[in-house]
């Protein structure tokens, strides 16, 4: 470095503050943007909490994509609304299903019949009131506490049957297996396992299901319409 450069540098350093062409900023722009963003997120979060629509826990779970932990399950079962009477059709006296189910259900049974398999429809729609009787009366008859009973029957308001989209099926030649795990050994179950998906029926409680409900080879739900799929979106996650 020669003497002249050194002198210029020295002069530059010594320009008085008031004469510098660029003002000195107190914070850099990036820092200001970060502070603004954090304040905005915090303010939005507080507004949501005080709006009382959701609990802080729900908001946190939704933000981090963990809605499954705040899905309002009761003893493993998801809540379901009761089907409106206008949406139900009678298959035979005392047994109703959602009107959207009927066509595929009858087609499935007719096709099974042609293959020599006779599928019996054991139950369909159940009102919350009926589920209440099943859950509480059977529970006391069987001397079971709620948690034990919930493995084999949903609490009222938490049954897929309330939607009209769930059905229980049996084998006409093996009625001794109705509502029993042994139903899985029947021709009807084997046929359903291979063919039910073609008619948009899915086994709701397979072995080791995520809801921890007992294995129910007889219980199938219909997912052949958008409305039906919407009912079961939580369980399908
Ligand atoms: Zn069932």
Boltz pocket constraint, residues with backbone or C-beta under 6 A from the ligand:
constraints:
  - pocket:
      binder: B
      contacts: [[A, 161], [A, 166], [A, 167], [A, 168], [A, 218], [A, 219], [A, 220]]
      max_distance: 6.0
